């Protein structure tokens, strides 16, 4: 039996995202270690688009996107965990070149 990698095609307005960092401890800008169990305000997180359905209009594979970790569905593919979101659940898309503005599409 030969082990073939899966070819995933996202449907409709669904997006497959690889998270930039997993849940866990993080360090503040001042160097303070914040444990994973600390209660903080709702925090948006960054991820990278790995797949997009045919009705997705604003993002493409490779884009960095901002989303709420509460609006997600997890799926494991090849031992890695990915998220499946609808395009409307994204908050922003990062743009490499900033020609006047924040470099984010809101």
N, C-alpha and C positions, 0 to 999 in steps of 0.2 A: 504494500500500500504506500503510495507516494503522498507526502503531505504538501498540498498546494495552499498558497495564501488565498484568502477570500477576496473577491472583488466586490466592493460595496457600492451600490448606486442608491443615493438618497432620493426619496420621492417628494413630490409636491414642493412645499416651502420649508422642508426640513434641512437642518445643517448639522454636520458631524464636527465636533470640536474636541481638540486635545487641549487639556488644561495646561496653563503655564506653570502652575505650582499646585501641589496637592494640599489637602487640608492638614494642618499641623502647626507647629510653632513657627513664629515669624519674628523678625527683629525690626524694631522701630528705627526711624532715621537717627535717633539719639543713641542707638545701640542697646535699647532695653529689650530683653527677650519677652515676648508675649506668648504665653502657653496656648495650645489649641483649645483648652477648655474655658478661656477667658471670654466673658460676655462683652461683645462689642456691638456697635450700631450695625445696621445692615450694610454690608460691604459688597461692592461689585468686584468681579475678578476678570482677568484677561485670559484669553485662550486663542488658539490658532485653528482656523477653518481647515478641516481635512477633507470635507466633501460637502456638496451642495446640490439640492434638488433642482429640477428643471424650471420651477417657478420662483426661484430665489433671484432677486434683481439687484440687491445692494452690495453683496459680498461675493468673493470668489475664493477658491482654494488658495491657502497661503496667507490670507488676511488675518490680522490680529483684531479680535473683537472683544467688546466689554459686555458682560452679561451678569445677571443676578444668579447666584448659586442656588437659589430657592426655586427657580423655574427650569429645572433640568431633569433629564432621564439619563441614567448611566447605562452603558453597554460595554461589555468586555470583548475585545477583538484581538486575537493573537497575544493574549496575556497582558494587554494594555487596556486601561479604562478610558473610554471616550464619553462625551455627552452628546445627546440629541436634543436640539432646540428648534423652535420655529423661528423664522426670520424676524417676526414681529417682537420676539422676546429679547432681541439684541438691543443694547443701549447705545453703542457707538462702534465705529470701525476706525482703526488706526491707519493713518496715511503716512508713508515713508517721507514724502517731500511736503514740506509745509510752506505753501506759497501764500502767506498772509493768513493768519488764523492759528488755531490750536493744533492743526494737523489731524483733527478728529472730525468725522462726519457724524453729526448728532441727528 
